[in-house]
């Protein structure tokens, strides 16, 4: 049952300082206005009414202070007076709590549940401490220190919130970190839900050869293998590939590119959001505004990606080799057209010494919660109901 422990929070809305771009001189007007807009974009996105999927009236946005250095975790809390269970949702890379806006209404309707959603420390609208894990460290230390940054900040948040046990859900990058948290602190996780988690499988045996040949394409069918092998990238592709790999290893990020682009950064975000064609024009506009404003904030833990993943999005320390340490009931969820292959989850299930299951949600890709919110909610609500009814057993 959730505790009544008092939580130290910062008042909202707040006005973070946006990192200055080297090209910011091209936009001498409206800098203050842009900063102020950053306080509004999240609320605008969360307040969208799409088939009645707006925020419930008992929702609260707050910044939860987690240490003496002034760091805080931005949190959406939707609490019920007599809740006995807690759902904690963590987002993927290059996103934030706003990306679950199509899910909160349905999930928070579950009787007896508090629903929390957090921005990882250094991402979204959480505080942006200096990320002190340089890419020059030995690989093993890079991975270990990076993972600890996220796992321990989540634990600090849990302690401040007074949450004894939770059903922990993580999407993509958030799934990777949530799995690690459940391994270290299983006593606080009733159930783990990993939605299209990255970093599970072993990299292909020929990854070094692919990098050498500047080709990371993944043939999905036997007949594609010969086709892939027979087509070599040209000079232009070689140059682009080489630059991309160099930037990856040096921890340059999509957010860095948006900041560097100055006033043109918004165009990059608008182009990115066009892939969500299933959203209404207003939703896409609100999502683009939100994505832009969380991207131009000072760079922090966004630099973690290259520390834990090799080029091609393969983990430097694959989770599948550590799954024997995961002792809590675990549910995997993938999209029918997901770029993250469910085979990683299937292999992990054979190694987890606890109850496991896997669901494939139809008519969606990697962003299941956005593309098929009903299918996403159906799976999560089913798992919540099992806990409520005491059906889950390790």
C-alpha positions as CSV (number, residue, x, y, z in Angstrom):
1,X,0.0,0.0,0.0
2,X,1.3,3.4,-0.8
3,X,2.6,5.4,2.1
4,X,1.5,8.9,3.2
5,X,5.1,10.0,3.5
6,X,5.4,13.7,2.7
7,X,7.3,14.5,-0.6
8,X,9.5,17.5,-1.0
9,X,8.6,19.1,-4.3
10,X,9.2,22.2,-6.3
11,X,6.4,24.5,-7.4
12,X,5.2,24.3,-11.0
13,X,5.2,25.7,-13.6
14,X,9.0,26.4,-13.7
15,X,11.2,28.1,-16.3
16,X,14.3,26.1,-17.0
17,X,17.1,27.9,-18.9
18,X,17.4,26.7,-22.4
19,X,20.9,25.9,-23.6
20,X,22.2,28.5,-26.0
21,X,23.0,27.2,-29.5
22,X,26.0,28.3,-31.4
23,X,23.5,29.5,-34.0
24,X,21.2,31.3,-31.5
25,X,22.4,34.7,-32.9
26,X,20.2,33.9,-35.9
27,X,17.2,34.2,-33.6
28,X,17.6,37.3,-31.5
29,X,13.8,37.7,-30.9
30,X,11.6,35.7,-28.7
31,X,14.1,33.8,-26.6
32,X,12.3,34.5,-23.4
33,X,9.0,33.7,-25.0
34,X,10.4,30.3,-26.1
35,X,11.4,29.6,-22.6
36,X,8.0,30.4,-21.2
37,X,6.4,28.3,-23.9
38,X,8.3,25.4,-22.5
39,X,6.1,25.6,-19.4
40,X,3.0,25.2,-21.5
41,X,3.8,22.5,-24.0
42,X,3.6,19.6,-21.6
43,X,0.3,20.6,-20.2
44,X,-1.1,21.3,-23.7
45,X,0.0,17.8,-24.8
46,X,-1.3,16.1,-21.7
47,X,-4.6,17.9,-21.9
48,X,-5.4,16.6,-25.4
49,X,-8.8,15.0,-25.7
50,X,-8.7,12.1,-28.1
51,X,-11.6,9.7,-27.6
52,X,-11.9,11.1,-24.1
53,X,-8.3,10.2,-23.3
54,X,-7.6,13.5,-21.5
55,X,-6.0,13.8,-18.1
56,X,-8.2,12.9,-15.1
57,X,-9.0,15.7,-12.6
58,X,-6.9,14.1,-9.8
59,X,-3.7,14.3,-11.9
60,X,-0.8,16.3,-10.4
61,X,2.5,17.4,-12.0
62,X,5.4,17.9,-9.6
63,X,9.1,17.9,-9.3
64,X,10.3,15.5,-6.6
65,X,13.6,16.5,-5.0
66,X,15.9,13.4,-4.7
67,X,19.2,14.6,-3.3
68,X,21.0,17.5,-1.5
69,X,22.4,18.8,-4.8
70,X,19.0,20.0,-5.9
71,X,18.2,17.3,-8.5
72,X,14.6,16.4,-9.0
73,X,12.6,13.9,-11.0
74,X,9.6,15.4,-12.9
75,X,6.6,13.3,-12.0
76,X,3.0,12.9,-13.0
77,X,0.9,11.4,-10.2
78,X,-2.7,10.2,-10.5
79,X,-3.6,9.0,-7.1
80,X,-6.6,7.3,-5.6
81,X,-7.6,7.7,-1.9
82,X,-7.6,4.0,-1.1
83,X,-5.1,2.7,-3.5
84,X,-3.3,-0.6,-2.7
85,X,-1.0,-0.8,-5.7
86,X,1.2,1.5,-7.7
87,X,2.0,1.6,-11.4
88,X,5.2,3.4,-12.2
89,X,5.8,4.2,-15.9
90,X,9.2,5.1,-17.4
91,X,9.7,6.5,-20.9
92,X,12.1,5.7,-23.8
93,X,15.0,7.7,-25.2
94,X,14.2,11.1,-26.8
95,X,10.8,11.2,-25.2
96,X,9.2,12.0,-21.8
97,X,6.1,11.5,-19.7
98,X,4.1,13.4,-22.3
99,X,4.4,10.5,-24.8
100,X,2.0,8.4,-22.6
101,X,-0.8,11.0,-22.9
102,X,-3.1,8.6,-24.7
103,X,-2.8,6.1,-21.9
104,X,-3.2,7.9,-18.6
105,X,-7.0,8.2,-18.6
106,X,-7.6,4.5,-19.2
107,X,-4.9,3.2,-16.8
108,X,-5.8,5.5,-14.0
109,X,-9.4,4.2,-14.1
110,X,-8.2,0.9,-12.6
111,X,-9.7,0.6,-9.1
112,X,-7.2,0.6,-6.3
113,X,-4.2,1.9,-8.2
114,X,-2.0,4.9,-8.1
115,X,-0.4,5.7,-11.5
116,X,2.9,7.5,-11.6
117,X,4.9,8.5,-14.7
118,X,8.4,9.9,-14.4
119,X,11.0,11.7,-16.6
120,X,14.4,10.0,-16.1
121,X,16.9,12.2,-14.3
122,X,18.6,14.4,-16.9
123,X,15.8,13.8,-19.5
124,X,12.3,15.3,-20.2
125,X,11.6,18.0,-17.6
126,X,13.6,16.5,-14.8
127,X,16.7,18.4,-13.6
128,X,19.7,18.3,-15.9
129,X,22.9,17.5,-13.8
130,X,26.2,17.2,-15.6
131,X,26.4,13.7,-16.9
132,X,29.7,12.5,-15.4
133,X,30.4,9.3,-17.4
134,X,32.7,10.3,-20.2
135,X,32.9,8.2,-23.4
136,X,36.7,7.9,-22.9
137,X,36.3,5.5,-19.9
138,X,36.9,1.8,-20.4
139,X,33.8,0.2,-21.8
140,X,33.0,-1.9,-18.7
141,X,33.2,1.1,-16.4
142,X,31.2,3.3,-18.9
143,X,28.3,0.8,-18.9
144,X,28.4,0.2,-15.1
145,X,28.5,3.9,-14.2
146,X,25.8,4.8,-16.7
147,X,23.4,2.1,-15.5
148,X,24.0,3.1,-11.9
149,X,23.1,6.7,-12.7
150,X,19.6,5.7,-13.8
151,X,18.9,2.9,-11.4
152,X,20.0,4.8,-8.3
153,X,18.1,8.0,-9.2
154,X,14.9,5.8,-9.7
155,X,15.5,4.3,-6.2
156,X,16.0,7.7,-4.7
157,X,12.7,8.8,-6.2
158,X,10.9,5.8,-4.9
159,X,12.2,6.4,-1.4
160,X,11.1,10.1,-1.5
161,X,7.7,9.0,-2.7
162,X,7.3,6.5,0.0
163,X,6.3,3.7,-2.4
164,X,7.1,0.3,-1.0
165,X,6.1,-1.8,-4.0
166,X,5.3,-1.1,-7.5
167,X,4.5,-2.6,-10.9
168,X,7.3,-1.1,-12.9
169,X,6.8,-0.4,-16.7
170,X,9.5,0.7,-19.0
171,X,9.5,1.4,-22.8
172,X,12.5,0.9,-25.0
173,X,15.5,2.6,-23.2
174,X,13.2,2.8,-20.1
175,X,12.7,-1.0,-20.4
176,X,16.5,-1.5,-20.3
177,X,16.9,0.6,-17.1
178,X,13.7,-0.8,-15.5
179,X,15.0,-4.3,-15.9
180,X,18.2,-3.4,-14.2
181,X,16.3,-1.7,-11.4
182,X,14.2,-4.8,-10.8
183,X,17.4,-6.9,-10.7
184,X,18.9,-4.8,-8.0
185,X,15.8,-3.9,-6.0
186,X,13.4,-6.9,-6.5
187,X,11.8,-6.3,-3.1
188,X,10.2,-3.2,-4.4
189,X,8.9,-4.6,-7.8
190,X,5.7,-6.6,-7.8
191,X,5.8,-7.1,-11.5
192,X,7.9,-5.8,-14.4
193,X,6.5,-4.9,-17.8
194,X,9.1,-4.4,-20.5
195,X,7.7,-2.7,-23.6
196,X,9.9,-3.1,-26.7
197,X,13.0,-3.1,-24.5
198,X,16.3,-2.4,-26.1
199,X,19.6,-4.1,-25.2
200,X,18.4,-7.6,-24.7
201,X,20.0,-9.8,-27.4
202,X,23.6,-10.6,-28.2
203,X,24.9,-8.6,-31.1
204,X,25.3,-10.7,-34.3
205,X,28.5,-12.6,-34.6
206,X,29.5,-10.7,-37.7
207,X,28.9,-7.2,-36.2
208,X,32.6,-6.3,-36.4
209,X,32.6,-7.3,-40.0
210,X,29.4,-5.3,-40.7
211,X,31.0,-2.2,-39.1
212,X,34.1,-2.8,-41.2
213,X,32.0,-3.0,-44.3
214,X,29.9,-0.1,-43.2
215,X,26.7,-2.1,-43.3
216,X,24.3,-2.6,-40.4
217,X,21.3,-3.8,-42.3
218,X,19.6,-6.8,-40.7
219,X,18.3,-9.3,-43.3
220,X,15.0,-10.7,-42.1
221,X,14.6,-13.5,-44.6
222,X,17.1,-16.1,-45.9
223,X,16.7,-14.8,-49.4
224,X,17.7,-11.3,-48.1
225,X,21.1,-12.5,-47.0
226,X,22.4,-12.9,-50.5
227,X,20.9,-9.6,-51.6
228,X,22.5,-7.8,-48.7
229,X,25.9,-9.3,-49.3
230,X,25.8,-8.4,-53.0
231,X,25.1,-4.7,-52.6
232,X,27.9,-2.7,-51.3
233,X,27.5,1.0,-50.1
234,X,28.8,3.6,-52.4
235,X,31.2,6.5,-51.6
236,X,28.4,8.8,-50.3
237,X,27.0,6.1,-48.0
238,X,30.5,5.3,-46.8
239,X,31.1,8.9,-45.8
240,X,27.7,9.2,-44.1
241,X,28.2,5.9,-42.3
242,X,31.7,6.9,-41.1
243,X,30.5,10.2,-39.7
244,X,27.5,8.6,-38.0
245,X,29.7,6.0,-36.3
246,X,32.2,8.6,-35.2
247,X,29.4,10.8,-33.7
248,X,27.9,7.7,-32.0
249,X,31.1,6.7,-30.3
250,X,31.6,10.3,-29.1
251,X,28.1,10.5,-27.6
252,X,26.6,13.1,-29.9
253,X,22.9,12.9,-29.8
254,X,19.7,13.8,-31.7
255,X,19.0,16.5,-29.0
256,X,22.5,18.0,-29.6
257,X,21.7,18.3,-33.3
258,X,18.4,20.1,-32.5
259,X,20.2,22.5,-30.2
260,X,23.0,23.1,-32.8
261,X,20.4,23.9,-35.4
262,X,19.2,26.9,-33.5
263,X,15.9,28.3,-34.9
264,X,15.9,25.4,-37.5
265,X,15.8,22.8,-34.7
266,X,12.0,23.1,-34.6
267,X,11.9,22.1,-38.3
268,X,13.9,18.9,-37.5
269,X,11.4,18.0,-34.8
270,X,8.4,18.8,-37.1
271,X,9.9,16.4,-39.7
272,X,10.3,13.7,-37.0
273,X,6.7,14.0,-35.8
274,X,5.3,13.6,-39.4
275,X,5.8,9.8,-38.9
276,X,2.9,9.9,-36.4
277,X,0.4,10.4,-39.2
278,X,-2.3,8.6,-37.2
279,X,-2.6,11.6,-34.8
280,X,-4.7,14.6,-35.4
281,X,-3.1,17.8,-36.7
282,X,-3.5,19.4,-33.2
283,X,-2.0,16.4,-31.5
284,X,1.0,16.4,-33.8
285,X,1.5,20.1,-33.3
286,X,1.4,19.7,-29.5
287,X,3.7,16.7,-29.6
288,X,6.2,18.6,-31.8
289,X,6.2,21.6,-29.4
290,X,6.7,19.3,-26.4
291,X,9.4,17.3,-28.1
292,X,11.2,20.4,-29.2
293,X,11.2,22.0,-25.7
294,X,12.5,18.9,-23.9
295,X,15.2,18.6,-26.6
296,X,16.7,22.1,-26.3
297,X,17.1,21.9,-22.6
298,X,20.8,21.5,-21.5
299,X,22.3,18.1,-22.5
300,X,22.6,15.7,-19.6
301,X,21.8,12.0,-19.4
302,X,20.9,11.9,-23.1
303,X,24.7,11.2,-23.5
304,X,24.1,7.8,-21.9
305,X,23.0,6.1,-25.1
306,X,26.4,5.6,-26.6
307,X,27.7,4.3,-23.3
308,X,25.3,1.4,-23.2
309,X,24.8,0.7,-26.8
310,X,27.1,-0.2,-29.7
311,X,26.3,1.1,-33.2
312,X,23.2,-0.7,-34.5
313,X,21.6,-0.4,-31.1
314,X,23.2,-3.6,-29.7
315,X,24.0,-3.5,-26.0
316,X,27.6,-3.4,-24.9
317,X,26.5,-5.7,-22.0
318,X,23.4,-7.6,-23.4
319,X,20.7,-8.0,-20.8
320,X,19.9,-11.5,-22.0
321,X,23.1,-12.6,-20.3
322,X,22.0,-11.1,-17.0
323,X,18.4,-12.3,-16.9
324,X,19.1,-15.1,-14.4
325,X,19.3,-12.3,-11.9
326,X,15.7,-11.1,-12.6
327,X,13.5,-12.8,-10.0
328,X,10.2,-10.9,-10.4
329,X,7.3,-11.8,-12.7
330,X,8.0,-10.2,-16.0
331,X,5.8,-9.4,-19.0
332,X,7.2,-8.5,-22.4
333,X,5.2,-6.4,-24.9
334,X,6.1,-5.8,-28.6
335,X,4.4,-4.1,-31.5
336,X,3.5,-6.2,-34.6
337,X,5.8,-4.0,-36.7
338,X,8.3,-3.3,-34.0
339,X,11.9,-2.6,-35.1
340,X,12.9,-4.2,-31.8
341,X,12.7,-7.9,-32.4
342,X,10.7,-10.0,-30.0
343,X,13.2,-12.8,-30.3
344,X,15.2,-11.0,-27.7
345,X,12.3,-11.3,-25.2
346,X,11.7,-14.9,-26.1
347,X,15.3,-15.8,-25.4
348,X,15.2,-13.8,-22.1
349,X,12.2,-15.7,-21.0
350,X,14.1,-19.0,-21.0
351,X,16.6,-17.5,-18.6
352,X,14.4,-15.6,-16.1
353,X,13.7,-17.7,-13.0
354,X,10.2,-16.3,-12.5
355,X,6.9,-16.3,-14.3
356,X,7.1,-14.7,-17.7
357,X,4.8,-14.0,-20.7
358,X,5.0,-12.1,-24.0
359,X,2.3,-10.2,-25.9
360,X,2.4,-8.9,-29.4
361,X,0.1,-5.9,-30.0
362,X,-1.3,-5.6,-33.5
363,X,-1.4,-2.6,-35.8
364,X,1.5,-0.8,-34.3
365,X,5.3,-0.5,-34.3
366,X,7.8,0.5,-31.6
367,X,5.7,3.3,-30.0
368,X,2.8,0.9,-29.0
369,X,1.4,3.4,-26.5
370,X,1.0,6.1,-29.1
371,X,0.1,4.0,-32.1
372,X,-2.3,1.6,-30.5
373,X,-3.2,3.0,-27.1
374,X,-6.1,0.7,-26.6
375,X,-4.1,-2.4,-27.3
376,X,-1.3,-1.1,-25.0
377,X,-3.8,-0.3,-22.2
378,X,-5.5,-3.7,-22.5
379,X,-2.3,-5.6,-21.8
380,X,-1.3,-3.3,-18.9
381,X,-4.7,-3.3,-17.3
382,X,-4.8,-7.1,-17.5
383,X,-1.5,-7.3,-15.6
384,X,-2.8,-4.8,-13.1
385,X,-5.9,-6.8,-12.6
386,X,-3.9,-10.0,-11.9
387,X,-2.0,-8.2,-9.1
388,X,-5.2,-6.8,-7.7
389,X,-6.8,-10.2,-7.6
390,X,-3.6,-11.8,-6.1
391,X,-3.2,-14.1,-9.1
392,X,0.5,-13.4,-9.7
393,X,3.0,-15.8,-8.3
394,X,6.7,-16.0,-8.8
